[in-house]
Amino acid sequence: MDTLLPVIIKPNHYSINNEIWWFTTNEDLFNALPDRYTNLQDTYKELKKTEKKKMVNTIL
């Protein structure tokens, strides 16, 4: 996935404030995101760790 994938998060049924989270597996594209999306950095790192674990599990 080399594009940004927007995911709309609604905290609860009564909330009017939705959040948009952006996901990408392209590191260059991720690094180009504005500062207001830096909270996604941990999400990206976790995604990469998960991908590595899947690869290791497949090899074993």
C-alpha positions as CSV (number, residue, x, y, z in Angstrom):
1,M,0.0,0.0,0.0
2,D,1.9,3.1,-1.2
3,T,-1.0,5.5,-0.6
4,L,-2.5,7.1,2.5
5,L,-5.5,5.3,3.8
6,P,-7.8,7.5,5.8
7,V,-9.8,5.8,8.6
8,I,-12.5,7.8,10.3
9,I,-12.7,7.0,14.0
10,K,-15.8,7.9,16.0
11,P,-15.0,7.7,19.7
12,N,-18.6,6.9,20.7
13,H,-22.1,7.1,19.4
14,Y,-22.8,10.4,21.2
15,S,-19.7,12.2,20.1
16,I,-19.8,14.7,17.2
17,N,-16.1,14.8,17.0
18,N,-14.7,12.3,14.6
19,E,-10.9,11.7,14.2
20,I,-9.3,10.8,11.0
21,W,-6.3,8.5,11.3
22,W,-4.0,8.1,8.3
23,F,-2.2,4.8,7.6
24,T,0.5,4.0,5.2
25,T,3.3,1.4,4.9
26,N,5.4,3.7,2.8
27,E,8.0,5.2,5.1
28,D,8.9,8.2,2.8
29,L,5.2,9.1,2.5
30,F,4.8,8.7,6.2
31,N,7.7,11.0,6.9
32,A,6.2,13.6,4.6
33,L,3.1,13.9,6.8
34,P,2.5,17.2,8.6
35,D,3.4,17.4,12.3
36,R,-0.2,17.1,13.4
37,Y,0.0,13.5,12.3
38,T,3.0,12.6,14.3
39,N,0.8,10.6,16.7
40,L,0.8,8.0,14.0
41,Q,4.5,7.4,14.4
42,D,3.9,4.7,17.1
43,T,1.2,3.1,15.0
44,Y,3.6,2.9,12.0
45,K,6.4,1.4,14.2
46,E,4.0,-1.2,15.6
47,L,2.9,-2.1,12.1
48,K,6.5,-2.6,11.0
49,K,7.2,-4.8,14.1
50,T,4.1,-6.9,13.3
51,E,5.3,-7.3,9.7
52,K,8.7,-8.5,10.8
53,K,7.2,-10.9,13.2
54,K,5.0,-12.3,10.4
55,M,8.1,-12.8,8.2
56,V,10.0,-14.5,11.0
57,N,7.1,-16.8,11.8
58,T,6.8,-17.7,8.1
59,I,10.5,-18.6,7.8
60,L,10.4,-20.7,11.0
